Amino acid sequence: MAGTTSLHTTAVVAGRYGGAEVLRVSQWPIEEPRASEVRVRVRAAGISYADLLMCQGLHPERRKVPFVPGWDVVGDVEAVGSEVGHVKVGDRVAGLTIVGGWAQLAIVRGDWVVPVPEGLDPASAVCLVMDYVVAYQMLTRKASVSAGDTILVQGAGGGVGTALMDLARTMDLRVLGTDREGKRAHVESYGGVLIDFEREDVVSRCRHLTAGCGVDAAFDGIGATAPASLQALRPGGRLVWFGMVTFLSGGNRNLIGVARTALSLARVFAPNARPGGKRTSLYSIQQLAKKHPDWYRQDLAALLDLLAAGTISPRLAAAWELDRVPEAAEALSAGALPGKQVVTMAEG
């Protein structure tokens, strides 16, 4: 019967809230897919700051412990619910899970899965499921940027930052990206201009690089940097806030970061904080996907086609086996590796 537990899978389980130390590889029960779901054998899964926030119990999508983290997967369909008609058993698909991705088997909403074009590497394809969809939807559905615009990307070396830079190349956008000096080569490889936030004033540098005008749009997944992102905008520009990295420090709950982020957002969204017609908006991939699942499938399918055509080039920071995911979480929290970290599982 759909929804009943009949299988177990090897998975990475968060047994309590905390950092990488709470993660253990163990057997986990998995239900049969409901009518609107599919079960996939995972070939690749993403590792993101959203996962770290979930493990700390800080994300809006907080789950009771124990649970299996993992927002995004690519895998092969093993079972299909009766209401799902656009994929079948044996198809390779990509989809958003929110939880459950760090496992050999995962359940995915049917209206959030998209067939993967033949020949694509699962590790590259999984980079698109969350990070590139976030970037694409912010660029096209939130900020509505135009060719020739200059954008600011806070945290350009991360997964979403990399996706924003990569997509910006296809849209003829100029990118000013903040990160540490060690990410310069990465940012410049995507055509971006690095602003070293440790040594340079971000707002002043943006003004200088835009001949005093300010950037046309800013994308901020850091949180505490939101006021600077707003100041860097030109009159009429738009800030899109989408993340809370400053909630964490070294992968652990950061109470000072929580307070700073809350204060920053209060300043940004205060009625008198947006002179010159500057606009602000929040972006949440899961909320938009719940409201418009057709948009999610359409946008992910478009990105998969771009990947198949060689138009975009995701950067794999590292690929890890399932039993090394706790180590991967530590590496992500250190922030030294540019691009997207993924879990890969061999076929068979």
HELIX and SHEET records of a PDB file:
HELIX    1   1 ALA A   20  VAL A   22  5                                   3    
HELIX    2   2 TYR A   49  CYS A   55  1                                   7    
HELIX    3   3 GLY A  110  TRP A  112  5                                   3    
HELIX    4   4 PRO A  122  CYS A  127  1                                   6    
HELIX    5   5 LEU A  128  TYR A  132  3                                   5    
HELIX    6   6 VAL A  133  GLN A  137  1                                   5    
HELIX    7   7 MET A  138  LYS A  142  3                                   5    
HELIX    8   8 GLY A  159  THR A  170  1                                  12    
HELIX    9   9 GLU A  181  LYS A  183  5                                   3    
HELIX   10  10 ARG A  184  SER A  189  1                                   6    
HELIX   11  11 VAL A  202  LEU A  209  1                                   8    
HELIX   12  12 ALA A  226  GLN A  231  1                                   6    
HELIX   13  13 VAL A  245  PHE A  247  5                                   3    
HELIX   14  14 LEU A  255  VAL A  268  1                                  14    
HELIX   15  15 PRO A  275  GLY A  277  5                                   3    
HELIX   16  16 ILE A  285  LYS A  291  1                                   7    
HELIX   17  17 PRO A  293  ALA A  308  1                                  16    
HELIX   18  18 LEU A  322  ARG A  324  5                                   3    
HELIX   19  19 VAL A  325  ALA A  334  1                                  10    
SHEET    1   A 2 THR A   5  ALA A  14  0                                        
SHEET    2   A 2 LEU A  23  GLU A  31 -1                                        
SHEET    1   B 5 LEU A 105  ARG A 109  0                                        
SHEET    2   B 5 GLU A  37  ILE A  47 -1                                        
SHEET    3   B 5 ASP A  72  VAL A  80 -1                                        
SHEET    4   B 5 ARG A  92  LEU A  96 -1                                        
SHEET    5   B 5 VAL A 113  PRO A 115 -1                                        
SHEET    1   C 4 LEU A 105  ARG A 109  0                                        
SHEET    2   C 4 GLU A  37  ILE A  47 -1                                        
SHEET    3   C 4 LYS A 340  THR A 344 -1                                        
SHEET    4   C 4 LEU A 316  TRP A 320  1                                        
SHEET    1   D 6 VAL A 193  ASP A 196  0                                        
SHEET    2   D 6 ARG A 174  ASP A 179  1                                        
SHEET    3   D 6 THR A 150  GLN A 154  1                                        
SHEET    4   D 6 VAL A 215  ASP A 220  1                                        
SHEET    5   D 6 LEU A 233  TRP A 241  1                                        
SHEET    6   D 6 ARG A 279  LEU A 282  1                                        
SHEET    1   E 2 LEU A 248  SER A 249  0                                        
SHEET    2   E 2 ASN A 252  ARG A 253 -1                                        
END                                                                             
